[in-house]
Amino acid sequence: MISSAAPPSSATEALGMLKAAMGYLAAADATAMPADTQALCLQMLERANSISTAARTSVLAAFTSGQGYSADADYSPRAWLINRTRITKDIPGA
């Protein structure tokens, strides 16, 4: 059973909670988990991945529309993503 935590009150708080939760799962000894917990982790991580895609799309659209990238002297959201997040230059759809 998944316990219900208090919802975050801001985007910054939500991101902190997300980082803490993902850090916990990344550091956890999955071999010590019972199979039902491993299965639950896999199911919830897949759901989280889908939610992450929707959130990323929404935030990137707003960032692009507001030209947030220009504050860092980048000429496009693609350039900003490459320069600020150190992702590879092969960005599908960007």
N, C-alpha and C positions, 0 to 999 in steps of 0.2 A: 504494500500500500504506500502510495506517495503522500507525504504530509504536505499540507498547504502552508506556504510561507506568506507573510504579509506582502502585498504587492508593493513594488517600489513607488516612490513618490516623484521621481524625476528620471530622465534619460540617463543622467550620470550615475544615479543610484542603481538603475537597472543594469547598466554596463558593468558596474562593480560586482553586482550579484552574479552576473553571467560569467565574468572572469573567474570569480571564486568557485563557482559550481564546476566550470569546465576544468579548472586547475585541480580541483579535488578528484574529478573522475580520471583525469590524465595521470595523476600520481597514485591512484588506488591500485592495489594488487588485485587485478581481475581474476587471477588464478585462485585467490582465496574466497571469492564470492560464490555463493551457491548458483547453480545453473539458472534458477528462476530470476535471480537478481541480475545475472549477466543478460538474460533475455530481456528483462525490463529495461536495462541500460541501453541495449541495442534498439529497442522499440522507441524509447524516448529520444535517443540521439538522432534517429531518423526523422522523428517529428520536429525536433529542434532544428535540424538541417533545413527542412521545408519552411519553417517559420523564419529562419535566418535569411533564406532567399527572398521571402516576401518583405522582410524588414530592410534588407540591403537595397532592394529595388526601390522601395519608398524613399529611403534616405538619399540614395544616389540621385533619384529624380528631383527631389527638392534641392539638393546641393547643386545639381546642374542648372536647374531653373533659376536659382538665385545667384549663379556664378560664384559660388563659395570658393572655388579653386583660384579665382583671380586674387584673392587676399594674400595668397602665398606666391604670387607672381607666376603662376602656371597658366598656360593658355587654353587648357581643356581639362575636363574631368579625368580623361585618360592619362594625361601628363601628370596630373596631381596624384592619381592613384599609383603610378609608377614611381614618382619621386618621394611621396610621403609614406607609402605603405610598403615600399620595396618589393612589390609583386613583380612578376615577370612581364615583359612587354607584350606577350601574347594574351590579350584580354578579350575573350569572345564577347561581342556585342558592345564593346566600349569604343 
